[in-house]
Amino acid sequence: MIEVPDELVVSLCAHGGAEGRVFADALPGMAAAYLDEWGLRRDGPAMHGVCALVLPVVRGDGSGAALKLQRVDEETVGEPEALRVWGAAGAGAVGLLEQDAAAGAMLLERLDERRPLAGVADARAAVRVLAETSARLVRVAAPPGMRRLGDMAARMLGAAPGAAASLADGGERRLLLDCAAAVREVAGEPGDRLLHWDLHDGNILAGRAEEGRAGEWVALDPKPLAGDPGFELFPALTNRFDAGEVLWRFDLLTAVLGLERERARAWTLGRVLQNGLWVVGGGARRLPAGDVEIARRLLGRN
């Protein structure tokens, strides 16, 4: 019997409500079915993220792999296709070996789960790896069918005035509206690159020598969309947050990715706006403190 970690059940229910509970209950049976269908045997304890169960496995030919099972939603639906496109381009993403996209099942290349980028003690070195990894990913054009940043931007701009009015702090109300104004300036050119959207240091693992990727850092767990690479920078600013490092990190990221600074600034403020809409939608009346600090520094107010 495959046991689903309690933390994953709680997360699935928190994010998916009744549907999340149903999916959590179905996971043991799903896992057993795909282990059988793809000729896999388990090779270690279950792992999980916010919405996915991951089982280390061995394939019939003796090679290692990882069975990933996740609920299909707006954010995850494009993951198999994104991994396929990045794989064809040699862009530094985890390899896709098998898939049942409709069910949210993927068999992935095995990475070294003991060596996430989050384990690198030097925060500046980790940011450089994030920048270099992102630069490889955004070289690739988004395939048809990906959710699009232009559509997201239009929805955010429509919701911004109401969300700002709900905030308790006048300075934060003005700040959220300033983020919306920055997005409005660039929304007409939302870009066409294939973005990861969630490239933080927990979503980059070391490659394994057995798969020919010794010494390589590999991206996984994207929430892909088509858009401007400037929308990709925010997680590298919030990882191991340090207010004094915000502008250094932003300058490094824009330099490594070859981005025009003002355009990247506007799309990064778009991520602050996106987060603000989410927290207000959840009932909060203040913005996350780290997001406020990032926005202020990018706007030159600190």
C-alpha positions in Angstrom: 0.0 0.0 0.0 1.4 3.4 -1.0 0.9 5.9 1.8 0.3 9.6 0.9 2.3 11.9 3.2 -0.1 13.8 5.6 1.5 17.1 4.6 0.5 16.6 1.0 -3.0 15.7 1.9 -3.4 18.9 3.9 -1.9 20.9 1.0 -4.2 19.3 -1.6 -7.2 20.0 0.6 -6.2 23.5 1.3 -5.6 24.4 -2.4 -8.2 22.2 -4.0 -11.0 21.8 -1.5 -13.3 18.8 -2.1 -11.6 18.0 -5.4 -8.2 18.0 -3.7 -9.5 15.6 -1.1 -10.8 13.3 -3.8 -7.5 13.4 -5.6 -5.6 12.7 -2.4 -7.8 9.6 -1.8 -7.2 8.4 -5.3 -3.4 8.7 -5.2 -2.5 5.2 -3.8 -4.5 3.5 -6.5 -3.1 5.8 -9.2 0.4 5.1 -8.1 -0.1 1.4 -8.1 -1.6 1.5 -11.6 1.3 3.4 -13.1 3.9 1.4 -11.4 2.4 -1.6 -13.1 1.7 0.0 -16.5 5.2 1.5 -16.9 7.0 -1.5 -15.3 8.4 0.3 -12.3 9.5 -0.7 -8.9 9.8 1.7 -6.0 13.3 2.8 -4.9 12.9 4.9 -1.8 10.4 6.9 0.3 7.7 9.0 -1.2 8.4 12.7 -1.7 6.0 15.6 -2.3 5.7 19.2 -3.1 2.6 21.5 -2.7 0.4 19.5 -5.1 2.3 16.4 -6.3 3.3 13.0 -5.0 6.8 11.8 -6.3 8.0 8.3 -6.0 11.6 7.3 -6.7 11.5 4.3 -9.0 13.6 1.9 -11.1 12.6 1.1 -14.7 12.7 -2.3 -16.3 16.1 -1.6 -17.8 17.5 -0.8 -14.4 17.7 3.0 -14.9 16.4 5.3 -12.2 13.4 7.6 -12.7 10.7 9.5 -10.7 7.0 8.9 -10.9 5.1 12.2 -10.5 1.4 12.3 -9.9 -0.4 15.7 -9.6 -3.9 17.1 -9.9 -4.3 18.8 -13.3 -5.3 22.5 -13.1 -4.7 25.7 -14.9 -1.1 25.9 -13.6 0.0 22.3 -14.1 -1.8 21.4 -17.3 1.1 22.5 -19.6 3.9 20.9 -17.7 4.4 17.7 -19.9 4.5 19.8 -23.1 6.8 22.3 -21.6 9.2 19.6 -20.5 9.0 18.0 -23.9 9.9 21.3 -25.7 12.7 22.1 -23.3 14.1 18.6 -23.6 14.2 18.8 -27.4 16.1 22.1 -27.1 18.5 20.8 -24.4 17.4 23.7 -22.2 18.3 22.3 -18.8 14.9 21.0 -17.6 14.2 17.5 -16.2 13.7 14.9 -18.9 10.2 13.6 -19.6 10.2 9.8 -20.1 6.5 8.8 -20.1 3.2 10.7 -19.6 -0.5 10.5 -19.2 -1.2 14.2 -19.4 -4.9 14.0 -18.9 -4.4 12.2 -15.5 -1.5 14.3 -14.4 1.0 11.4 -14.4 4.6 11.7 -15.6 7.6 9.5 -15.5 10.6 11.8 -15.2 14.4 11.6 -15.3 15.8 10.8 -11.8 17.7 13.7 -10.3 19.7 13.8 -7.1 17.0 14.7 -4.5 19.7 15.0 -1.9 21.2 18.0 -3.6 18.8 20.8 -4.2 20.1 24.2 -5.0 18.6 25.3 -1.7 21.4 23.4 0.0 24.1 25.7 -1.5 25.1 27.8 1.5 26.3 30.8 -0.6 23.2 32.7 -1.5 24.9 34.8 -4.2 26.2 31.6 -5.8 22.7 30.1 -5.7 21.2 33.3 -7.4 23.8 32.9 -10.2 22.7 29.4 -10.8 19.1 30.5 -10.8 19.9 33.2 -13.4 21.9 30.8 -15.6 19.2 28.1 -15.4 16.5 30.6 -16.3 18.5 32.0 -19.2 18.6 28.5 -20.7 14.9 28.0 -20.3 13.7 31.3 -21.7 15.7 30.9 -24.9 12.9 28.6 -26.0 9.7 29.9 -27.6 6.4 28.8 -26.0 4.5 26.2 -27.9 0.9 26.7 -28.9 -1.7 26.1 -26.1 0.2 27.5 -23.1 -1.5 29.9 -20.8 -0.5 33.4 -21.8 0.9 36.3 -19.8 -1.1 38.8 -21.8 -4.3 37.2 -20.6 -3.1 37.1 -17.0 -2.0 40.8 -17.2 -5.4 41.9 -18.5 -7.2 40.1 -15.6 -4.7 41.5 -13.0 -5.2 45.1 -14.3 -9.0 44.7 -14.1 -8.8 43.5 -10.5 -6.2 45.9 -9.2 -8.4 48.9 -8.2 -10.8 46.8 -6.1 -7.9 44.9 -4.5 -6.1 48.1 -3.6 -9.2 49.6 -2.1 -9.4 46.5 0.3 -5.9 47.1 1.8 -5.7 48.7 5.2 -2.6 50.7 4.7 -2.6 53.7 2.4 1.0 53.3 1.4 0.3 49.8 0.3 -2.8 50.8 -1.6 -0.7 53.3 -3.6 2.1 50.8 -4.0 -0.3 48.1 -5.5 -1.7 50.7 -7.9 1.8 51.7 -8.9 2.6 48.1 -9.7 -0.5 48.0 -11.9 0.6 51.2 -13.6 4.0 49.6 -14.4 2.3 46.5 -15.9 0.0 48.7 -18.0 3.0 50.2 -19.7 4.2 46.8 -20.9 1.0 44.8 -21.2 0.7 45.4 -24.9 3.9 43.3 -25.5 3.6 40.3 -23.2 6.2 38.2 -24.9 6.4 34.7 -26.3 9.1 32.8 -24.3 8.4 29.6 -22.5 8.5 30.6 -18.8 8.9 28.3 -15.8 7.2 30.9 -13.4 8.2 29.1 -10.2 12.0 28.8 -10.6 13.2 29.0 -7.0 16.1 27.1 -5.4 13.9 24.2 -4.3 12.9 23.5 -7.9 16.5 23.1 -9.1 18.3 19.8 -8.3 21.7 18.4 -9.2 21.8 16.0 -12.1 23.0 12.4 -11.7 26.1 10.9 -13.3 24.0 7.9 -14.2 21.9 10.0 -16.5 24.9 11.9 -18.0 24.2 15.1 -16.1 27.0 15.1 -13.4 27.8 18.7 -12.4 24.7 20.1 -14.0 21.8 21.9 -12.3 18.4 20.9 -13.6 15.1 22.7 -13.4 11.9 20.9 -12.5 8.2 21.5 -11.4 7.3 24.3 -13.8 4.0 26.1 -13.9 4.6 27.1 -17.5 3.2 30.0 -19.5 4.1 32.1 -22.6 5.4 35.5 -21.8 8.2 38.0 -21.2 11.3 36.7 -19.3 11.0 39.7 -16.9 8.0 37.9 -15.3 10.4 35.0 -14.4 12.7 36.9 -12.0 10.6 37.3 -8.8 11.4 33.9 -7.1 15.1 34.7 -7.2 14.4 37.9 -5.3 12.2 36.2 -2.6 14.4 33.1 -2.1 16.3 33.5 1.2 15.0 37.1 1.2 17.5 39.8 2.0 16.4 43.4 1.4 19.9 44.6 0.9 20.4 42.1 -1.9 17.3 42.9 -4.0 18.9 45.3 -6.4 22.1 43.3 -6.7 20.1 40.2 -7.5 17.8 42.1 -10.0 20.8 43.5 -11.8 22.5 40.1 -12.0 19.4 38.5 -13.3 18.7 41.1 -16.0 22.4 40.9 -17.1 22.6 37.1 -17.3 19.2 36.9 -19.1 20.1 39.8 -21.4 16.9 41.8 -20.4 16.1 45.5 -20.8 16.1 46.7 -17.2 13.0 48.9 -17.2 10.9 46.3 -18.9 12.0 43.6 -16.5 11.3 45.9 -13.6 7.7 46.4 -14.8 7.1 42.7 -15.1 8.7 42.0 -11.8 6.3 44.5 -10.2 3.6 42.5 -12.0 4.5 39.6 -9.8 4.1 41.8 -6.7 0.6 42.7 -8.1 -0.2 39.1 -8.8 0.7 38.1 -5.2 -1.2 41.1 -3.8 -4.4 40.0 -5.7 -4.0 36.5 -4.3 -3.6 37.5 -0.7 -6.4 40.1 -0.9 -8.6 37.4 -2.5 -7.9 35.2 0.5 -9.1 37.9 2.9 -5.8 39.6 3.9 -5.7 43.4 4.2 -1.9 43.8 4.1 0.6 42.9 1.4 3.5 40.5 2.2 6.3 42.5 3.8 8.9 41.1 1.5 6.9 41.9 -1.6 6.5 45.5 -0.3 10.2 45.8 0.2 11.0 44.5 -3.3 8.5 46.8 -4.9 9.8 49.8 -3.0 13.4 49.1 -4.0 12.6 48.5 -7.6 10.6 51.8 -7.6 13.5 53.7 -6.0 11.7 54.4 -2.7 14.4 53.0 -0.3 
